[in-house]
C-alpha cells in the first residue's frame, strides 16, 4: 500500500493485551496486536504507533476516525497533512 499518494483509510481489528506487537493484513483488514491494555486510550495510542511504524510515517499522521471504543476501527493515514502545515 502506497501512503505517499494521498490519504488512506484502512479498516483495523485490534487485539489489546497481546503478548507481542504486530501488524498483519488479511482480506483487506489490518489485524493489529498491541501489548497495551484497553484502558484510558492506551491501546488506541499503541495502535497508532504500530501502524505508523508499519507504514513508515509519523505517529501524528495516523488518526482513528471511527471506533475508538470498539475492536474494529477505521483509521486515517495522511502523510500530506504534515506538508500542508
N, C-alpha and C positions, 0 to 999 in steps of 0.2 A: 504494500500500500504506500502510495507516494503522498506524503504530507505536504510537500513544498508546492503542490499545485493549487492549494487553497484550503479552506476549512473542510474538515472531515467530521462526519457524525458517525459514531460507531455504537453498537449495542454491546453491553458488557454484563456478564454474570459474575458476581463477586462471591468468593468464599473467604470469610473473615476467620481469624484464629487458626489459620492453616499452619502446618509445620514448616512449609517452605514458601518462598515468594516465587511466583512465575506468571507469565502471560502466554496463553496459548490460544490460537484461533481455530475454531471448529465450526463448520457450517455457517459461516458469516457472523458468528458471535464470538467475542473475545472472552475467554474464561480467565479471570484474574484471581489469583490466590495471594492473600496477604497475611502476614503474621499478626497484624494489629487487631485488637478486639473491636467489635462493632459498638463502641461506646463513645459518646461525645464527639463524633465525627472523625475519630482516629482511623477507622478503616477507610473512610472516603479519602482522607488525605493520603493514606498509603496507596490507594488505588491510583490516584492522580500521579503520584511519584513513580509507581511501577509502569504506568502507561507512558509517562514522559521518558523514562529510561528506555523502554522498549522501542519507541518511535524516534528517539534521539532529539527530543525537543525539551524546552524548559518546563518546569512544573507549572508555571503561570500560563502556559499555552494550553493546558488541559483543564477542562471545566465540566463538572457534572451538571447537565441541564435538566435531567428528569430522573426521579427515583432515588433521591438522597437517602431515604429511609427504607429502601427496598433492595432485594438481592439483585434484581435486574435493573440496570441503569442505562441511560442514554448519555453519551459523553461527546463533547465537542472538543476537537483538537484543531486549534487555529494558530499556526505559526505566523501568519500575516499580521495579527493584532500587534505584535511587538514592533514590526517595521513601520506601522502607521502612527505610532505614538511619538 
